[in-house]
């Protein structure tokens, strides 16, 4: 987990704007995603299977997009 924390200053009492900035900083830092991943242990084989499944899906999407662009 990254050791940085999201800090935001509230300027002129505009809490909504500060909250919006804070949320975007937290999402960009990857803290929430890592916490979600650590909720339960996944076996390495399950992790590898998910990576492979995602890669296949992404490759199929690119192939479909390529065919549409080239009119094949």
N, C-alpha and C positions, 0 to 999 in steps of 0.2 A: 504494500500500500504506500502511496506517495505520502511524504511527510509534510507537504504544504497544506495550508489551510486557506479557505476562501475568506478574504477580508473585504468588506465594503464599507465606505463611509457614507453616512446619511447627510446629504447636502440640502440645506434649507428645509428640513423636516419632511422631505419627500420620501417617505418610507416605501411606497409602492415601487418607485424607480430603483431604489436600493435593493429591494427584495428581488426584483427582476434581474438585476445585475448579479446578485448573489447566486440565484438559481442557475444562471448561465455559466458562472464560474465553476460551480459544483459539478454541473453536467460535463463541462470541458475537462475538468481534472480527472474524471473517471472514478471518483470515490464511490458514488452510488452503485455503479455497475459492478465494482469489485465487491462491495458488500453483498449485493444480490448473488454473486457467484459463490461467495463463501458461506452462504446460508446452509448449504448441504454439500457433502463430499461427493464428488463424481469420480468414478473410477477412470483411470487413464484411457481405457478402451472406449468408454462412453464419450469422453472428450474428443478422442481421435475420430470416432464415428460421426460425431456432430460436425467436426471440422470438414470431414470428407463430404458429408451431405450438403453443407453450405457451399463448398467449392463446386460441387456438381451443379447445384441450383444456379450459382452465379455464372458458370460456364454456359449452361443452357440458355440463360437470359441473354448473355452476350451473343450467342449464336443466332438467336431469334432476332435480336436487334440488328445484327450484321446483315441478315437476310432481308430485313425490311429496308435497310438503307440501300442495299445493292439491287434490290428488286429480284432476288432469286426465288 
